[in-house]
Amino acid sequence: MAAALFSFRAAALAALLVAVMAACGGCGSCYQIRCVKSNHPACSGVPQTVVITDMNYYPVAKYHFDLSGTAFGSMATYGLNDKLRHAGIIDMQFRRVPCNFPGLTINFVVQHGSNPMYLAVLVEFEDKDGDVVQVDIMQHNSGYWEPMHESWGSIWRIDPNRPLKGPYSLRITNESGKQLVAKNIIPDNYIPNTNYRSYVQY
Ligand SMILES: *[C@@H]1O[C@H](CO)[C@@H](O)[C@H](O)[C@H]1NC(C)=O
């Protein structure tokens, strides 16, 4: 059962991967996906919006995108969710759409393994284009912005050759060049795997 679900996901979302890789930094961007009756009788044709959060390499399938159970199930006609889950490989349609996270502001998550010589931050919940094209960091109100580098997905990192000093402000830039600043958003004594929720949003 799990295998059928997996192959469905892998097949459906492998197509999506092509678009994401072409666009990438596409991680963080939003897509509408749907399957229609001509793909499989259980398909509802109702589009669902999903956010590309990350990519994991699997030994069996090349790529795997996480799709929430709710989003997955609601692509099926009511009552036919299980049928769709057992359908195996079917075709999907998808298109990129603006992101909209009602009530959410941009969130920063300090990544596991961060230390004074290496800071990695996941940036999430950006409305509109969903991903950012640049992230800059300012240490302890120095007045000086330093570029961070895109590490993987929506994770940005800095690994200078001298210890970092907080608190840290972060400045993000979207595809239109619009910049937002989250001042002193990450404290000097941050805790990895913790959310630091800003007050800013596109
Ligand atoms: C960037 O942010 C501005 C301000 O919210 C918005 O008007 C614009 O559409 C955004 N650009 C993209 C490509 O989403």
The ligand as a Gaussian input file, in Angstrom:
#p B3LYP/6-31G(d) Opt

LIG

0 1
 C        8.099000      41.062000      -4.378000
 O        7.457000      41.753000      -3.328000
 C        6.650000      42.839000      -3.741000
 C        6.132000      43.542000      -2.497000
 O        5.283000      42.717000      -1.765000
 C        5.515000      42.337000      -4.628000
 O        4.715000      43.413000      -5.073000
 C        6.097000      41.590000      -5.807000
 O        5.047000      41.018000      -6.579000
 C        7.045000      40.504000      -5.321000
 N        7.670000      39.886000      -6.479000
 C        7.410000      38.650000      -6.847000
 C        8.143000      38.188000      -8.084000
 O        6.674000      37.910000      -6.232000

